[in-house]
Amino acid sequence: MAYVDHAFSISDEDIMMETPYAVNNRPPFKEIGLAVALLVFGTLGIILGIFMAYNRVGGERAHGLFFALLGCILFIPGFYYTRIAYYAYKGYKGFSFSNIPPV
């Protein structure tokens, strides 16, 4: 017979216990607003940076490439947290507003 350590097992009694805190799954509006702003400004930065690099605005392509790089840095976290907020709003399994860190 195999040895089973019951100190680390999860039983039905553990799941049925009430928690002393209330779970608040309200949308964090400030954080979602920041995520959407990062997404919008990142997208604009990428588009304007590519346009600036193509037309050599500012005299050389490096200005446009730097602007596009800055847009990418803004776009990535904006897209990530906007996606989490959207999936939590739609109720997809595994996504919650608590996954978005407070500002």
Contacts in CASP RR format, 6 or more apart in sequence:
PFRMAT RR
TARGET T0000
AUTHOR 0000-0000-0000
METHOD contacts of the structure
MODEL  1
MAYVDHAFSISDEDIMMETPYAVNNRPPFKEIGLAVALLVFGTLGIILGI
FMAYNRVGGERAHGLFFALLGCILFIPGFYYTRIAYYAYKGYKGFSFSNI
PPV
25 88 0 8 1.000
25 96 0 8 1.000
25 97 0 8 1.000
25 98 0 8 1.000
26 97 0 8 1.000
27 85 0 8 1.000
27 88 0 8 1.000
27 89 0 8 1.000
27 97 0 8 1.000
28 97 0 8 1.000
28 100 0 8 1.000
28 102 0 8 1.000
30 103 0 8 1.000
31 81 0 8 1.000
31 85 0 8 1.000
31 100 0 8 1.000
31 101 0 8 1.000
31 102 0 8 1.000
31 103 0 8 1.000
32 81 0 8 1.000
32 82 0 8 1.000
32 85 0 8 1.000
32 100 0 8 1.000
34 81 0 8 1.000
34 103 0 8 1.000
35 77 0 8 1.000
35 78 0 8 1.000
35 80 0 8 1.000
35 81 0 8 1.000
35 82 0 8 1.000
35 85 0 8 1.000
35 100 0 8 1.000
36 78 0 8 1.000
36 82 0 8 1.000
38 74 0 8 1.000
38 75 0 8 1.000
38 77 0 8 1.000
38 78 0 8 1.000
38 81 0 8 1.000
39 74 0 8 1.000
39 75 0 8 1.000
39 78 0 8 1.000
39 79 0 8 1.000
39 82 0 8 1.000
41 71 0 8 1.000
41 74 0 8 1.000
42 70 0 8 1.000
42 71 0 8 1.000
42 72 0 8 1.000
42 73 0 8 1.000
42 74 0 8 1.000
42 75 0 8 1.000
42 78 0 8 1.000
43 71 0 8 1.000
43 75 0 8 1.000
44 71 0 8 1.000
45 67 0 8 1.000
45 68 0 8 1.000
45 70 0 8 1.000
45 71 0 8 1.000
45 74 0 8 1.000
45 75 0 8 1.000
46 68 0 8 1.000
46 71 0 8 1.000
46 72 0 8 1.000
46 75 0 8 1.000
48 64 0 8 1.000
48 67 0 8 1.000
48 68 0 8 1.000
49 64 0 8 1.000
49 65 0 8 1.000
49 67 0 8 1.000
49 68 0 8 1.000
49 71 0 8 1.000
50 64 0 8 1.000
50 68 0 8 1.000
51 57 0 8 1.000
52 58 0 8 1.000
52 63 0 8 1.000
52 64 0 8 1.000
52 67 0 8 1.000
52 68 0 8 1.000
53 61 0 8 1.000
53 63 0 8 1.000
53 64 0 8 1.000
53 65 0 8 1.000
53 67 0 8 1.000
53 68 0 8 1.000
57 63 0 8 1.000
57 64 0 8 1.000
81 100 0 8 1.000
84 95 0 8 1.000
84 99 0 8 1.000
84 100 0 8 1.000
85 97 0 8 1.000
85 100 0 8 1.000
87 95 0 8 1.000
88 95 0 8 1.000
88 96 0 8 1.000
88 97 0 8 1.000
88 99 0 8 1.000
88 100 0 8 1.000
END
